[in-house]
Amino acid sequence: MGGNIVCSYDEGDRMLSKTMKISQQPNFLTIEIPTTTPGAALTTHEQLTFDGKENHINQGKERGKKSTVKFSADGQIMTINSIVHLTVPTPYNVAVQKKAFVYVKEVWNLSNDGKSIIVQANANSNIFDDVRSWTTVFDKAK
C-alpha cells in the first residue's frame, strides 16, 4: 500500500512516506522524508522531542500537525499521538471550506533483529465516520 490510508497529509509528511531516514539523538528523533515531486530533490525534516511537549509543524493555509512522543520502559516501542488540522471542501460545495481534524495514534515497534520498524496506526476524524487502521513496515536500508 505504501504510506497510509487517511489521505489528508501533504507530500513530505512522514505519514505519507514510503521511505524515511531516522536519526536518534539523546532528547529527540529526526526524520528526513524525501520529496517525490519529479525534478525536485527536496527533503522534509521533522523533529520529535522526547520531553513530552508538543511538536508543531505548520504547513500554512490552516494546515499542520501537533504530536507528542512517549517511549516504553524498555525503549523498544515508541507511541506518537498526533492531531492533524486542515481545511477541506464541504460536500457538494467545494467553495465552502470547513476545519477538519484527524487524530492519529502510531505505535512504532522495533523488530527483534533491529532491521525493521513496524508502525501500527489508527486514525479517526470529523471527516470520516469509521476508525481507520493500517500497518506499515519500514526495512532498514543496507
Beta strands, then each sheet from edge to edge (+ up, - down):
strand 1: 21-24
strand 2: 28-34
strand 3: 43-49
strand 4: 55-60
strand 5: 63-71
strand 6: 77-90
strand 7: 93-110
strand 8: 116-125
strand 9: 132-139
sheet 1: 1+ 2- 3+
sheet 2: 4+ 5- 6+ 7- 8+ 9-
end
